[in-house]
Amino acid sequence: MFETILYPTDFSDVSKKALHAIKQLKASGARHVLILHVIDEQVLSAVRASRLVKPDAWEQNIRETVENDMGMIEKELREVGFQVRTMVKTGVPLREILGAEQREDVSLIVIGSHGKSNLEEVLLGSVSEKLIRKCAKPILVIKR
């Protein structure tokens, strides 16, 4: 039924719960998982403008951390029998997730209901909430 899953993650606790749900979908015939992490361009712009840290070093550190975390998730999913691809993008999270949905022929999106920043969700609306309204494919939202 859901052969290819798009798993956007920000590595938050609720995204880890979403990972558990993906593993359970293996028994229902899911075979492929595309793990997507989006480095938010607004955060990068703010760091560059702040001059409190060296932007290039900070960005390199973030990319290394993301690659490491993605590798652990990839390994975990491969161990239960999934074929896995990873993708790291820089941009607007909602836009990048919707773009991946369209380009990658996914059959389901699995996402956590809340990201790392609850303050951002209050001010801007959560990515998952906007995704529910805009995506064309089925979406499974995992609550905290």
N, C-alpha and C positions, 0 to 999 in steps of 0.2 A: 504494500500500500504506500508506505513512505520509504522509498528506496534511498534517496539522497537528502541528507539533513544539513541545513546551514546552521551553524552554531556560532553566533556572534558572542564574544566574551570580553568582559573587562576584568576578569579574574577576581571578581567580588565573591562573597560567600554565596549569594543567591545564584550566581552563574555556575558555581560548583554544584549546587543542587540541580541545575539544569543539565549538567554533565551526567549526573546520576540518572536522570530521566532518559537521556539519550541512550545510555547503556541498556536500559530496560526495553527500548524500542528495537533492539537487535533481535529479540525473540519474535517481533512482528514483521520481520523481513527487511529492516533497514540494513543497507550494506555500505553506504558511503557517508562520510562526514566531512564537510568543509568547515574548518575552524577559522573564524575571522576575528581579528582584533583591529580596531581603528584607533590610531593615535590622533587625538582630537587636535585639529589645527588651531583652535582657539586657545588651548592650553599652551601649545608651542609658541604662539604669538605673544601670549602674556609673559612667558618665561624670557623670550627674546627681548621684550620691552622692559622687563624689570631690572635688568643689569645686576641682579643679586647673585646670579650664578653665571658660569660660562655656558652659553646656550648650546654650543656644539658638544661640549663634554656631557652636559645634562641629557641632550638628545641621544647621544651615543649610549649612555648608561641606560636610558629608557628602552632603547631598541634591543640592547643585550638582555635586559630583564624580560622583555616581551618574548624574545626568541627562546629563552630558557623556559619560561612558563608554557609557551606553546608546545615546545618539545616534550614536556612532561605530560601534557594533555594528549598529545598525539600518541605517545607511547602507551598511555593508559587505554586509549580507544583501540589501538592496534592489538593490544593484549586480549581484548574481548572479541576480536575478529573483524573489526571495521577496516575498510580501506579509507585512508585519511589524507587530506591535503590541508595545508595551512596557508593563510594569506594575511599579511600585515599591510594595512593601508594607512595613509595619513590623509585626514580630511574631516568632513562632518560625519559623525557616526551614522546618523539616520540615512543620509544620502549614500554612504558607502554600503550599508546593509541592503538598501533597496537596489542599488546597482548590482551587487552580487546576486541578489534574488533573481534579477532579470537575466544576467549573463550566464549564470551557472546551472540553469535548469534544475533547481532544487525542488523537492516535493514537500518539504516541511521546514519551517524555521523554529528552532527551540531557543528561547531566550529567558533570562531572569526578569522578574517584574521590576526590580530596582537595581540601579547600578551602585557604584562606590560613593557617589555624591548625592546625598539626600537633599542638601541645600539647592543644588543645581536643579533637581527635579521640581522643587517647590517653585523656583523662579522661572524655569524654562519649560517645564513639562518633561516627562521621562521619555527616553528613546523608545522604550517598549510600548508606551501608550501611543505615541505617534506612529510607530510601526504597525500596530494593530489597525489603525485607521487607514494606512496607506498601502500596505503590502497586498499583493494579489494572491499569494500562496497561503495555505493554512499555516497558522502560527500556534505554537504551544507555549504559553507563558507560565513559568514556574514561580509560584509565590514564595516569599521569605519563609 
